[in-house]
Amino acid sequence: MQQATELKKQLQSIHRKSYPAYKSLKGSYQFGHYILSIDHVQGDPFASPSHISVHISRKDAGFPDAYSKNNLTCITLADHLTRQFEQQINHYSFRAKGSGKSGLISVSHCGQEILSRTACEITSKGITARFFIGFPANGRTINAPELEKILFDFLPACVENTFFYKNINQEELEQTIFLAEDQQAIREQLKEKKLVAFVANGAILPRESGISSRPMKHSVPFISPESLRVTMNLPHKGKIIGMGIPQGITLIVGGGYHGKSTLLNALELGVYNHIAGDGREYVITDDTALKLRSEDGRSIKDVDISLFINDLPNKKNTHCFSTADASGSTSQAAGIIEGMEAGSKVFLLDEDTSATNFMVRDTFMQEIISREKEPITPFLERAQKLYTIAGISTLLVAGSSGAFFHIADTIIQMDCYRPVDITRKVKEICGKYPLSPTKVPAFVIPDSHRIMQKNSPVIRSHGHGTGKPDRLKIKVHGKAGFLLGRQEVDLRYVEHLIDPEQTAALGLLLKYALEHLADGKKTIPEIVDYLQKQIHTKGLIAFADGSYLPCGYAIPRIQEIYSCFNRYRQ
């Protein structure tokens, strides 16, 4: 550990030298009440910026113990501090001048949801904040005075105003922690009340636009129908009233543009806590919920889809089904089985993004094409047993087929963004239009033991002598997926992914699994279980290539880890 004065001397000694001389600064320096670490120095002013971290001891930071007493409060406090730190550094980014990324100061940009990020971590030892700085240069010549300005003038002000309890808006932080604890209380009461989701009265569900997740102004507040109204008792806010969606099969119907998909989307993202002012702070869904859809062309490897698909004309074994180019129906069948394996207890589906032939077969079609000639057992005929046998509830948006009315336990009509419970009314009408009796194959819970194959690295010749295996490199494409080695992992239709940092973390986890765990013997559940335990005990640092972990990762749910691994083409 060196003192800050040593860093200043080193800066003066490398001024106007070639840019790589910045690498000599790597190390840790004591700055008053915090430690500054230069973890990785960029090789060029036009390359990705340098990785920096700051550590403040628990005692010096001075935050109340109650704000880091468990995982929930630690994540919430870290998220709050990341947002405050971003506001601070935005005042100073690019105020130091130079070529390329010179003067850039950046940290993770947090959205409406609260995620566990590497940008800020709270531990028993204190606070670690990670971020990026573009070290200044003129051309490719070091401009040390400009970096000195960043490290000795700009950054200390940002750190002091963010990570020391005495300097922040303490009431705002208290309300943030209280909200998180209230949200957790709702999650716990969902199980007690046998609900899969809760939507508070007054919630604002519509979003500003297709590219903005902020609440829409002047939109219709959500009001629960009387018959579905429940009361939640919260430790801080007290009693709140809203709509409770019971376990079982729930159908959401209504005319176009009346709010069906808006409600489903809010419920889909209810697996995450939201920030105050989002409008969906008290829209809470079972945190194992999984949105399912058809994915034409996706890869399926050794999945038992026989619950839905059997007796294919090509005699392919659907108890251990593989394809490099799945149809809509096979992809959706595989998604359900993979979701069961991931431990999901709620499935969310929208008819609009589902394979029609997978969801339902009407009476007329059954008259024309006999069951013996149809390999698909539609979701309509499996949904009830998914709940009664496997304990998995379904939330389904339906707009075209009335067949689902017959199996639904709860039916909600969205009428001008207002929910109406029409269950009793519909059940009376169902008697007039009975479903034709069908013989459904027995419901057998799939028993999957998919093996993750050992990674086969590409061997390249590096000059003379024996070739060496290429290390897998990751290139993240926003939320949509990443390139791992030479293979694209397409995550466009994994709809619970809300942040590119989750996708980056999935790339990190998959890379680690392929390089260290996949041996042709371990199953995917065994590998994912190991990764989850490592995340819980050590965090994402357990999977880092080097001795440090940079800013830019957010921990995904186990459902998204499974979704990623299942889409990797082996």
Secondary structure, DSSP 8 states (H G I E B T S, - for coil): -EEHHHHHHHHHHHTTSBGGGGGGG-EEEEETTEEEEEEE--SSTTSS-EEEEEEEEHHHH---GGGGSSHHHHHHHHHHHHHHHHHHHHTTTT-S--STTTT-EE-----SB---BTTEEE-SSEEEEEEEE---EETTEE-HHHHHHIIIIIHHHHHHHHS-GGGS-HHHHHHHHHHHHHHHHHHHHHHHTTEEEEEETT----EEETTEEEE-TT-------GGGEEEEEETTTEEEEEEEEESSEEEEE-STTSSHHHHHHHHHGGGS-B-TTSS-TTEEE-TT-EEE---TT--EEEE--TTTB---TT---GGGEEESS--HHHHHHHHHHHHHHTT--EEEEEGGGS-HHHH---HHHHHHS-GGG--B--GGGTHHHHHHTT--EEEEE-SS-GGGGGT-SEEEEEETTEEEE-HHHHHHHHTTS-----------------B-------EE--SSS--EE----EEE-GGGEEEETTEEEE-TT-TT---HHHHHHHHHHHHHIIIII--SSSBHHHHHHHHHHHHHHH-GGGG-SSS---S--B---HHHHHHHHHTS--
